[in-house]
Each structure stands twice: as C-alpha cells, then as structure tokens.
Amino acid sequence: MTIPKRIKFMGYTFQVTSETERAEEEECYGIINYKTQTIRLYNPVSNERKAETLIHELIHLVTDFLKINLEEDDVSRLGKGLYAALKENGMLCE
C-alpha cells in the first residue's frame, strides 16, 4: 500500500507523516492529532505495519467524527480485520 501524504475526510485534510522517533509515553505505531490535522506513522516498521496503522488511524478518524463510541481494543480489531480483508482480496496497491 502506498502511504499517501494527505487524507481528505468530510471537508478536512490531514497530513500524513513518517516520524523516526516517538515520545516515550507513546507505545503505538501511529497517532492522529485533530488539532494539527496530522496523522503520524512511526518508523522503523514494515510497510505492512504502516498500512495497518494508517487504517487503524482512519477508523479513529471516522468513528470520532461520526461520534461512534469504540474502545481502543475495538478499533485495533477492526483495523486488523479490515487490513486483512483488503490485502487478501488484492485491494491494497503496492
């Protein structure tokens, strides 16, 4: 999957960046910041992990904007499932 530089959603544009370092308190592969409209993906991880992380962050984006209350564990499972479905059916462009 090619990681885009920008994601547009409901009239907003989020910049997607790859970061080499993350704050000590961040135990994740990516994070979305609504105030700065950025999605940060952390290196070094595989391209597959980056794609899965971007999908995970997009689920946060959709559910937060639409006020769908999901726990982090629910978002993680949905992200893994959606990534697997897209990958297994050739819907992720390399």
All heavy atoms as an XYZ file, in Angstrom:
766
protein
N       0.856     -1.180      0.000
C       0.000      0.000      0.000
C       0.894      1.233      0.000
O       1.796      1.358      0.821
C      -0.891     -0.008      1.241
C      -1.679      1.245      1.469
S      -2.686      1.118      2.960
C      -3.611      2.611      2.815
N       0.640      2.125     -0.896
C       1.347      3.401     -0.909
C       0.721      4.296      0.153
O      -0.489      4.497      0.178
C       1.226      4.069     -2.294
O       1.768      3.184     -3.264
C       1.956      5.391     -2.324
N       1.548      4.809      1.027
C       1.051      5.689      2.086
C       0.915      7.098      1.509
O       1.893      7.678      1.044
C       2.010      5.701      3.296
C       2.235      4.285      3.844
C       1.509      6.647      4.378
C       1.014      3.609      4.403
N      -0.308      7.641      1.503
C      -0.496      8.985      0.944
C       0.099     10.060      1.842
O       0.302      9.844      3.034
C      -2.020      9.120      0.873
C      -2.511      8.233      1.966
C      -1.541      7.082      2.038
N       0.363     11.215      1.251
C       0.875     12.350      2.017
C      -0.253     13.128      2.685
O      -0.033     13.848      3.647
C       1.695     13.275      1.124
C       2.958     12.618      0.627
C       3.773     13.564     -0.202
C       5.005     12.798     -0.666
N       5.998     13.627     -1.274
N      -1.466     12.961      2.149
C      -2.634     13.647      2.682
C      -3.846     12.715      2.626
O      -3.974     11.912      1.712
C      -2.959     14.897      1.869
C      -2.008     16.036      2.078
C      -2.333     17.242      1.223
N      -2.132     17.026     -0.206
C      -0.959     16.913     -0.810
N       0.142     16.972     -0.123
N      -0.876     16.737     -2.108
N      -4.731     12.881      3.589
C      -6.002     12.163      3.637
C      -7.092     13.222      3.758
O      -7.038     14.067      4.655
C      -6.083     11.221      4.865
C      -5.036     10.129      4.806
C      -7.484     10.657      5.025
C      -5.327      9.004      3.858
N      -8.072     13.176      2.866
C      -9.208     14.092      2.949
C     -10.398     13.329      3.520
O     -10.658     12.191      3.142
C      -9.557     14.647      1.573
C      -8.497     15.571      1.029
C      -8.917     16.158     -0.296
C      -7.831     17.094     -0.812
N      -8.241     17.754     -2.046
N     -11.101     14.000      4.453
C     -12.271     13.377      5.066
C     -13.220     14.462      5.545
O     -12.842     15.313      6.349
C     -11.861     12.473      6.237
C     -13.022     11.780      6.885
C     -13.662     10.737      6.239
C     -13.482     12.181      8.119
C     -14.742     10.105      6.820
C     -14.561     11.560      8.715
C     -15.192     10.514      8.060
N     -14.433     14.443      5.022
C     -15.516     15.336      5.428
C     -15.094     16.808      5.454
O     -15.371     17.539      6.405
C     -16.092     14.891      6.772
C     -16.723     13.507      6.689
S     -17.553     12.984      8.193
C     -19.039     13.988      8.109
N     -14.397     17.216      4.414
C     -14.010     18.617      4.284
C     -12.705     18.993      4.961
O     -12.272     20.139      4.866
N     -12.066     18.057      5.635
C     -10.800     18.304      6.307
C      -9.685     17.564      5.572
O      -9.907     16.506      4.991
C     -10.837     17.813      7.759
C     -11.803     18.586      8.621
C     -13.129     18.177      8.733
C     -11.397     19.719      9.307
C     -14.028     18.883      9.529
C     -12.285     20.428     10.095
C     -13.607     20.007     10.194
O     -14.477     20.706     10.972
N      -8.495     18.125      5.629
C      -7.327     17.469      5.052
C      -6.318     17.224      6.158
O      -5.912     18.154      6.863
C      -6.686     18.346      3.952
O      -7.668     18.581      2.935
C      -5.483     17.648      3.344
N      -5.943     15.974      6.318
C      -4.958     15.563      7.315
C      -3.653     15.235      6.613
O      -3.646     14.489      5.627
C      -5.448     14.332      8.088
C      -6.535     14.645      9.076
C      -7.832     14.863      8.647
C      -6.257     14.742     10.417
C      -8.840     15.160      9.541
C      -7.248     15.048     11.336
C      -8.552     15.257     10.894
N      -2.565     15.794      7.105
C      -1.237     15.485      6.579
C      -0.775     14.170      7.205
O      -0.956     13.963      8.403
C      -0.241     16.596      6.920
C      -0.615     17.957      6.372
C      -0.698     17.984      4.862
O       0.158     17.449      4.178
N      -1.749     18.592      4.346
N      -0.189     13.306      6.390
C       0.336     12.030      6.880
C       1.856     12.118      6.848
O       2.445     12.410      5.802
C      -0.159     10.847      6.015
C       0.405      9.535      6.532
C      -1.688     10.815      5.971
N       2.480     11.885      7.998
C       3.932     11.973      8.078
C       4.512     10.684      8.650
O       3.833      9.951      9.369
C       4.377     13.147      8.975
O       3.919     12.916     10.310
C       3.846     14.472      8.459
N       5.755     10.432      8.307
C       6.511      9.325      8.906
C       7.534      9.931      9.843
O       8.320     10.786      9.443
C       7.212      8.504      7.830
O       6.273      7.768      7.100
N       7.503      9.506     11.084
C       8.388     10.033     12.107
C       9.414      8.969     12.488
O       9.078      7.791     12.581
C       7.593     10.429     13.355
C       6.458     11.408     13.080
C       6.931     12.805     12.786
O       7.997     13.190     13.280
O       6.226     13.513     12.056
N      10.639      9.382     12.722
C      11.666      8.428     13.100
C      11.665      8.144     14.594
O      12.105      7.094     15.025
C      13.070      8.913     12.679
O      13.283     10.207     13.234
C      13.183      8.975     11.178
N      11.171      9.071     15.391
C      11.150      8.879     16.838
C       9.779      9.231     17.379
O       9.080     10.075     16.837
C      12.200      9.754     17.510
C      13.619      9.378     17.147
C      14.646     10.210     17.894
O      14.302     10.765     18.955
O      15.773     10.287     17.409
N       9.438      8.567     18.462
C       8.173      8.874     19.130
C       8.439      9.184     20.591
O       9.462      8.785     21.142
C       7.186      7.722     18.990
C       7.669      6.432     19.570
C       6.652      5.333     19.344
N       7.233      4.062     19.722
C       6.869      2.918     19.245
N       5.916      2.852     18.359
N       7.430      1.808     19.635
N       7.517      9.886     21.193
C       7.658     10.228     22.612
C       7.627      8.948     23.442
O       6.976      7.971     23.065
C       6.530     11.163     23.025
N       8.327      8.958     24.552
C       8.418      7.773     25.404
C       7.052      7.251     25.834
O       6.847      6.055     25.942
C       9.266      8.067     26.641
C      10.745      8.078     26.360
C      11.545      8.253     27.628
O      11.127      7.748     28.689
O      12.602      8.902     27.552
N       6.120      8.144     26.073
C       4.810      7.719     26.552
C       3.935      7.123     25.442
O       2.899      6.542     25.711
C       4.070      8.873     27.248
C       3.652     10.007     26.347
C       4.727     11.062     26.104
O       5.860     10.914     26.590
O       4.432     12.040     25.414
N       4.340      7.270     24.209
C       3.568      6.735     23.091
C       4.033      5.320     22.778
O       5.121      5.106     22.277
C       3.714      7.642     21.867
C       3.109      9.005     22.065
C       3.334      9.937     20.888
O       4.135      9.610     20.000
O       2.704     10.989     20.880
N       3.195      4.361     23.085
C       3.510      2.956     22.841
C       2.725      2.454     21.640
O       2.164      1.368     21.660
C       3.186      2.127     24.076
C       4.016      2.506     25.279
C       3.675      1.681     26.495
O       2.942      0.691     26.367
O       4.149      2.034     27.574
N       2.692      3.236     20.597
C       1.887      2.891     19.440
C       2.709      3.069     18.163
O       3.821      3.574     18.190
C       0.637      3.758     19.397
S       1.000      5.523     19.443
N       2.134      2.640     17.049
C       2.806      2.774     15.754
C       2.370      4.027     15.004
O       2.936      4.370     13.983
C       2.536      1.548     14.889
C       3.144      0.292     15.449
C       2.343     -0.698     15.999
C       4.520      0.095     15.428
C       2.905     -1.853     16.517
C       5.089     -1.048     15.942
C       4.266     -2.031     16.488
O       4.827     -3.166     16.996
N       1.350      4.693     15.512
C       0.866      5.908     14.869
C      -0.090      6.639     15.788
O      -0.560      6.091     16.782
N      -0.371      7.888     15.425
C      -1.280      8.697     16.237
C      -1.898      9.773     15.347
O      -1.261     10.280     14.437
C      -0.544      9.306     17.454
C      -1.537      9.865     18.457
C       0.483     10.336     17.021
C      -0.933     10.110     19.823
N      -3.143     10.093     15.640
C      -3.831     11.157     14.907
C      -3.992     12.355     15.843
O      -4.261     12.190     17.034
C      -5.190     10.668     14.366
C      -5.812     11.692     13.423
C      -6.137     10.289     15.482
C      -6.977     11.157     12.614
N      -3.770     13.546     15.302
C      -3.928     14.774     16.071
C      -4.947     15.637     15.331
O      -4.680     16.114     14.232
C      -2.582     15.495     16.199
C      -2.662     16.724     17.073
O      -3.590     17.524     16.970
N      -1.676     16.880     17.939
N      -6.112     15.804     15.932
C      -7.183     16.553     15.271
C      -6.904     18.048     15.248
O      -7.302     18.731     14.307
C      -8.521     16.265     15.964
C      -8.903     14.809     15.853
C      -8.693     13.939     16.914
C      -9.429     14.297     14.682
C      -9.016     12.603     16.804
C      -9.743     12.968     14.556
C      -9.540     12.122     15.632
O      -9.848     10.794     15.507
N      -6.221     18.545     16.268
C      -5.924     19.980     16.339
C      -4.996     20.409     15.207
O      -5.213     21.436     14.559
C      -5.298     20.313     17.693
C      -5.102     21.781     17.937
C      -4.587     22.042     19.338
C      -4.419     23.526     19.579
N      -3.939     23.803     20.940
N      -3.947     19.620     14.963
C      -2.993     19.960     13.904
C      -3.324     19.275     12.577
O      -2.632     19.497     11.591
C      -1.560     19.568     14.321
O      -1.506     18.150     14.524
C      -1.128     20.308     15.571
N      -4.362     18.461     12.588
C      -4.790     17.710     11.399
C      -3.625     16.928     10.793
O      -3.316     17.037      9.617
C      -5.445     18.626     10.367
C      -6.758     19.196     10.868
C      -7.418     20.091      9.859
O      -6.964     21.215      9.625
N      -8.479     19.600      9.265
N      -3.005     16.118     11.650
C      -1.901     15.270     11.196
C      -2.108     13.834     11.662
O      -2.706     13.580     12.711
C      -0.537     15.755     11.739
O      -0.605     15.814     13.167
C      -0.154     17.114     11.193
N      -1.611     12.930     10.858
C      -1.527     11.516     11.217
C      -0.047     11.176     11.142
O       0.567     11.309     10.085
C      -2.340     10.629     10.255
C      -3.816     11.010     10.310
C      -2.126      9.147     10.601
C      -4.671     10.313      9.256
N       0.525     10.779     12.278
C       1.945     10.422     12.322
C       2.087      8.911     12.363
O       1.464      8.244     13.186
C       2.619     11.029     13.548
C       2.705     12.536     13.480
C       3.437     13.097     14.653
N       2.729     12.731     15.892
C       3.122     13.083     17.092
N       4.228     13.774     17.259
N       2.431     12.745     18.158
N       2.899      8.375     11.466
C       3.238      6.965     11.454
C       4.697      6.851     11.847
O       5.535      7.580     11.332
C       3.010      6.371     10.058
C       1.610      6.573      9.471
C       1.551      6.038      8.054
C       0.558      5.913     10.344
N       4.999      5.951     12.756
C       6.349      5.863     13.293
C       7.190      4.811     12.579
O       6.724      3.727     12.269
C       6.315      5.572     14.788
C       5.674      6.690     15.566
C       4.470      6.508     16.210
C       6.271      7.941     15.609
C       3.881      7.553     16.907
C       5.688      8.984     16.298
C       4.492      8.787     16.952
O       3.897      9.820     17.629
N       8.450      5.149     12.338
C       9.450      4.236     11.778
C      10.278      3.710     12.938
O      10.336      4.333     13.975
C      10.372      4.987     10.803
C       9.641      5.372      9.538
O       8.772      4.663      9.087
N       9.994      6.509      8.986
N      11.040      2.683     12.838
C      11.066      1.796     11.678
C      10.067      0.654     11.842
O      10.161     -0.117     12.791
C      12.494      1.263     11.671
C      12.880      1.255     13.114
C      12.098      2.368     13.783
N       9.128      0.602     10.995
C       8.194     -0.523     10.936
C       8.049     -0.915      9.481
O       8.342     -0.136      8.572
C       6.811     -0.193     11.550
C       6.923      0.062     13.044
C       6.156      0.994     10.876
N       7.574     -2.116      9.241
C       7.410     -2.602      7.871
C       6.317     -1.808      7.160
O       5.476     -1.167      7.790
C       7.044     -4.084      7.885
O       5.740     -4.248      8.437
N       6.324     -1.879      5.840
C       5.277     -1.216      5.058
C       3.906     -1.791      5.401
O       2.919     -1.060      5.414
C       5.568     -1.337      3.570
C       6.702     -0.435      3.138
O       7.010      0.556      3.802
N       7.348     -0.761      2.031
N       3.854     -3.096      5.661
C       2.578     -3.699      6.054
C       2.083     -3.100      7.363
O       0.909     -2.791      7.501
C       2.711     -5.215      6.175
C       2.792     -5.911      4.838
C       2.738     -7.426      4.972
O       2.820     -7.952      6.105
O       2.618     -8.080      3.931
N       2.973     -2.942      8.330
C       2.585     -2.363      9.622
C       2.150     -0.912      9.451
O       1.193     -0.463     10.066
C       3.743     -2.457     10.613
C       3.496     -1.778     11.933
C       2.406     -2.426     12.732
N       2.905     -3.661     13.286
C       2.230     -4.439     14.110
N       1.013     -4.109     14.474
N       2.747     -5.545     14.567
N       2.823     -0.161      8.579
C       2.420      1.224      8.317
C       1.018      1.267      7.725
O       0.194      2.090      8.115
C       3.394      1.904      7.357
C       4.605      2.475      8.008
C       5.383      3.276      6.991
C       6.671      3.777      7.579
N       7.462      4.502      6.600
N       0.739      0.379      6.760
C      -0.581      0.343      6.133
C      -1.652     -0.011      7.161
O      -2.714      0.626      7.224
C      -0.593     -0.648      4.978
N      -1.372     -1.019      7.979
C      -2.326     -1.415      9.015
C      -2.538     -0.280     10.012
O      -3.663     -0.011     10.446
C      -1.822     -2.665      9.733
C      -2.813     -3.235     10.714
C      -2.311     -4.492     11.374
O      -1.670     -5.328     10.705
O      -2.570     -4.640     12.582
N      -1.469      0.420     10.359
C      -1.567      1.542     11.294
C      -2.369      2.688     10.700
O      -3.194      3.301     11.389
C      -0.160      2.017     11.700
O       0.539      0.931     12.300
C      -0.219      3.180     12.671
N      -2.157      2.975      9.426
C      -2.926      4.043      8.782
C      -4.410      3.693      8.785
O      -5.254      4.544      9.092
C      -2.430      4.295      7.355
C      -3.166      5.395      6.598
C      -3.088      6.734      7.331
C      -2.614      5.526      5.190
N      -4.749      2.447      8.483
C      -6.150      2.026      8.523
C      -6.703      2.184      9.938
O      -7.828      2.677     10.128
C      -6.292      0.581      8.002
C      -6.037      0.562      6.487
C      -7.663      0.003      8.342
C      -5.873     -0.818      5.895
N      -5.930      1.806     10.930
C      -6.333      1.960     12.332
C      -6.637      3.434     12.638
O      -7.676      3.757     13.234
C      -5.199      1.440     13.225
C      -5.419      1.649     14.683
N      -5.841      0.645     15.523
C      -5.250      2.748     15.472
C      -5.931      1.128     16.761
N      -5.572      2.395     16.754
N      -5.739      4.321     12.235
C      -5.947      5.750     12.497
C      -7.145      6.295     11.721
O      -7.864      7.171     12.205
C      -4.680      6.545     12.192
C      -3.484      6.193     13.080
C      -3.777      6.264     14.570
O      -4.547      7.132     15.006
O      -3.202      5.434     15.312
N      -7.392      5.767     10.525
C      -8.569      6.183      9.750
C      -9.856      5.745     10.438
O     -10.864      6.457     10.389
C      -8.496      5.644      8.328
C      -7.423      6.276      7.449
C      -7.367      5.575      6.090
C      -7.664      7.763      7.277
N      -9.831      4.584     11.072
C     -11.008      4.153     11.833
C     -11.256      5.124     12.976
O     -12.407      5.510     13.237
C     -10.850      2.704     12.325
C     -10.888      1.746     11.127
C     -11.954      2.342     13.339
C     -10.491      0.325     11.454
N     -10.197      5.551     13.667
C     -10.360      6.585     14.703
C     -10.984      7.841     14.100
O     -11.905      8.421     14.677
C      -9.005      6.959     15.322
C      -8.546      6.061     16.406
N      -9.262      5.817     17.557
C      -7.404      5.331     16.526
C      -8.598      4.992     18.336
N      -7.457      4.675     17.737
N     -10.476      8.269     12.961
C     -10.974      9.474     12.303
C     -12.471      9.362     12.025
O     -13.250     10.245     12.387
C     -10.192      9.716     11.008
C     -10.581     10.928     10.181
C     -10.327     12.220     10.947
C      -9.799     10.928      8.868
N     -12.880      8.275     11.406
C     -14.290      8.090     11.046
C     -15.163      7.999     12.293
O     -16.190      8.691     12.402
C     -14.467      6.827     10.165
C     -15.937      6.496      9.969
C     -13.777      7.027      8.818
N     -14.764      7.163     13.239
C     -15.617      6.973     14.416
C     -15.677      8.224     15.292
O     -16.733      8.528     15.851
C     -15.165      5.752     15.253
O     -13.809      5.918     15.664
C     -15.313      4.469     14.452
N     -14.587      8.958     15.390
C     -14.612     10.193     16.186
C     -15.477     11.258     15.526
O     -16.277     11.918     16.193
C     -13.197     10.717     16.423
C     -12.398      9.832     17.367
O     -12.991      8.958     18.025
O     -11.167     10.018     17.436
N     -15.340     11.425     14.218
C     -16.139     12.431     13.515
C     -17.626     12.096     13.555
O     -18.462     12.982     13.648
C     -15.676     12.567     12.056
C     -14.679     13.665     11.838
C     -13.372     13.522     12.267
C     -15.040     14.840     11.213
C     -12.439     14.524     12.068
C     -14.123     15.857     11.013
C     -12.810     15.701     11.444
N     -17.945     10.816     13.469
C     -19.347     10.393     13.447
C     -19.884     10.053     14.832
O     -21.004      9.584     14.971
C     -19.507      9.199     12.499
C     -19.117      9.482     11.045
C     -19.279      8.235     10.194
C     -19.911     10.647     10.460
N     -19.049     10.308     15.841
C     -19.429     10.087     17.240
C     -19.892      8.649     17.491
O     -20.915      8.400     18.129
C     -20.466     11.098     17.688
C     -19.953     12.533     17.567
C     -20.784     13.496     18.344
C     -20.381     14.930     18.187
N     -19.029     15.290     18.087
N     -19.112      7.709     16.969
C     -19.327      6.289     17.222
C     -18.350      5.912     18.327
O     -17.139      5.998     18.141
C     -19.073      5.444     15.954
C     -20.022      5.880     14.839
C     -19.207      3.958     16.259
C     -19.678      5.293     13.485
N     -18.858      5.540     19.464
C     -18.006      5.274     20.628
C     -17.453      3.858     20.588
O     -18.181      2.906     20.834
C     -18.787      5.510     21.925
C     -19.223      6.944     22.068
O     -18.455      7.851     21.764
N     -20.441      7.168     22.505
N     -16.181      3.747     20.266
C     -15.496      2.463     20.267
C     -14.326      2.525     21.230
O     -13.668      3.562     21.365
C     -14.964      2.120     18.877
C     -15.975      1.892     17.766
C     -15.249      1.563     16.467
C     -16.944      0.780     18.119
N     -14.066      1.423     21.874
C     -12.883      1.293     22.719
C     -11.671      1.073     21.828
O     -11.802      0.617     20.683
C     -13.050      0.121     23.689
C     -14.203      0.265     24.660
C     -14.010      1.398     25.649
O     -12.850      1.643     26.051
O     -15.014      2.032     26.031
N     -10.479      1.359     22.349
C      -9.248      1.180     21.581
C      -9.098     -0.257     21.084
O      -8.674     -0.491     19.949
C      -8.037      1.585     22.422
C      -6.723      1.499     21.684
C      -6.602      2.488     20.532
O      -7.289      3.530     20.529
O      -5.792      2.215     19.628
N      -9.489     -1.216     21.903
C      -9.407     -2.619     21.505
C     -10.311     -2.904     20.299
O      -9.949     -3.663     19.402
C      -9.775     -3.519     22.691
C      -9.463     -4.967     22.434
O      -8.317     -5.268     22.023
O     -10.361     -5.813     22.630
N     -11.495     -2.288     20.269
C     -12.406     -2.449     19.132
C     -11.784     -1.875     17.859
O     -11.850     -2.485     16.789
C     -13.745     -1.743     19.395
C     -14.493     -2.325     20.572
O     -14.400     -3.549     20.803
O     -15.164     -1.545     21.272
N     -11.180     -0.699     17.976
C     -10.527     -0.060     16.828
C      -9.381     -0.939     16.326
O      -9.222     -1.135     15.123
C     -10.033      1.361     17.188
C      -9.209      1.957     16.053
C     -11.206      2.266     17.530
N      -8.618     -1.499     17.240
C      -7.496     -2.368     16.851
C      -7.984     -3.594     16.103
O      -7.428     -3.968     15.055
C      -6.697     -2.792     18.088
O      -6.040     -1.685     18.635
N      -9.017     -4.232     16.613
C      -9.549     -5.433     15.937
C     -10.140     -5.087     14.580
O      -9.928     -5.807     13.598
C     -10.570     -6.123     16.828
C      -9.938     -6.800     18.036
C     -10.910     -7.725     18.741
N     -12.188     -7.114     19.002
C     -12.617     -6.714     20.191
N     -11.840     -6.872     21.249
N     -13.794     -6.176     20.344
N     -10.876     -3.990     14.495
C     -11.420     -3.565     13.206
C     -10.312     -3.257     12.209
O     -10.397     -3.619     11.030
C     -12.305     -2.326     13.372
C     -13.733     -2.563     13.809
C     -14.400     -1.233     14.162
C     -14.514     -3.271     12.729
N      -9.267     -2.583     12.664
C      -8.145     -2.242     11.796
C      -7.461     -3.474     11.241
O      -7.187     -3.570     10.043
N      -7.195     -4.454     12.107
C      -6.557     -5.700     11.666
C      -7.448     -6.453     10.689
O      -6.983     -6.973      9.672
C      -6.222     -6.578     12.865
C      -5.089     -6.044     13.710
C      -4.831     -6.955     14.904
C      -3.880     -6.349     15.897
N      -2.611     -5.916     15.393
N      -8.740     -6.505     10.991
C      -9.677     -7.209     10.120
C      -9.831     -6.541      8.767
O      -9.828     -7.209      7.719
N      -9.975     -5.239      8.771
C     -10.119     -4.504      7.517
C      -8.855     -4.609      6.679
O      -8.909     -4.839      5.463
C     -10.463     -3.041      7.792
C     -10.783     -2.168      6.592
C     -11.893     -2.775      5.730
C     -11.175     -0.774      7.049
N      -7.696     -4.481      7.314
C      -6.430     -4.625      6.588
C      -6.335     -6.012      5.963
O      -5.990     -6.153      4.790
C      -5.237     -4.381      7.519
C      -3.922     -4.652      6.835
C      -3.386     -3.718      5.959
C      -3.237     -5.848      7.028
C      -2.192     -3.967      5.300
C      -2.046     -6.099      6.373
C      -1.528     -5.152      5.511
O      -0.359     -5.407      4.845
N      -6.664     -7.055      6.725
C      -6.599     -8.427      6.203
C      -7.545     -8.613      5.021
O      -7.165     -9.205      3.999
C      -6.925     -9.422      7.315
N      -8.771     -8.095      5.129
C      -9.741     -8.236      4.044
C      -9.264     -7.527      2.777
O      -9.364     -8.066      1.675
C     -11.102     -7.692      4.478
N      -8.743     -6.320      2.938
C      -8.247     -5.571      1.783
C      -7.044     -6.266      1.152
O      -6.963     -6.401     -0.078
C      -7.883     -4.147      2.190
C      -9.043     -3.248      2.620
C      -8.517     -1.948      3.213
C      -9.997     -2.984      1.469
N      -6.134     -6.732      1.984
C      -4.920     -7.379      1.469
C      -5.231     -8.701      0.773
O      -4.763     -8.974     -0.332
C      -3.941     -7.613      2.616
C      -2.630     -8.225      2.150
C      -1.661     -8.411      3.272
C      -0.397     -9.046      2.737
N       0.564     -9.309      3.781
N      -6.023     -9.536      1.410
C      -6.340    -10.857      0.880
C      -7.162    -10.813     -0.398
O      -7.207    -11.791     -1.143
C      -7.041    -11.698      1.944
C      -6.117    -12.056      3.091
C      -6.833    -12.718      4.253
O      -7.953    -13.235      4.061
O      -6.260    -12.713      5.354
N      -7.781     -9.680     -0.672
C      -8.600     -9.553     -1.866
C      -7.976     -8.620     -2.903
O      -8.649     -8.155     -3.819
C     -10.011     -9.085     -1.495
C     -10.750    -10.195     -0.780
O     -11.186    -11.142     -1.410
N     -10.847    -10.099      0.534
N      -6.694     -8.365     -2.747
C      -5.953     -7.571     -3.738
C      -6.399     -6.133     -3.837
O      -6.257     -5.508     -4.898
N      -6.930     -5.587     -2.760
C      -7.433     -4.218     -2.805
C      -6.453     -3.182     -2.283
O      -6.776     -2.006     -2.228
C      -8.763     -4.158     -2.025
C      -9.821     -5.073     -2.631
S     -11.283     -5.249     -1.611
C     -12.032     -3.640     -1.850
N      -5.255     -3.622     -1.901
C      -4.208     -2.707     -1.470
C      -3.195     -2.602     -2.597
O      -2.609     -3.612     -3.009
C      -3.501     -3.215     -0.207
C      -4.347     -3.253      1.066
C      -3.534     -3.850      2.208
C      -4.825     -1.867      1.432
N      -2.972     -1.415     -3.105
C      -1.991     -1.214     -4.165
C      -0.598     -1.189     -3.550
O      -0.391     -0.545     -2.530
C      -2.251      0.097     -4.904
S      -3.866      0.154     -5.690
N       0.316     -1.854     -4.154
C       1.709     -1.879     -3.660
C       2.490     -0.743     -4.269
O       2.273     -0.232     -5.264
C       2.379     -3.204     -4.002
C       1.734     -4.361     -3.260
C       1.822     -4.265     -1.757
O       2.855     -3.818     -1.230
O       0.851     -4.615     -1.090
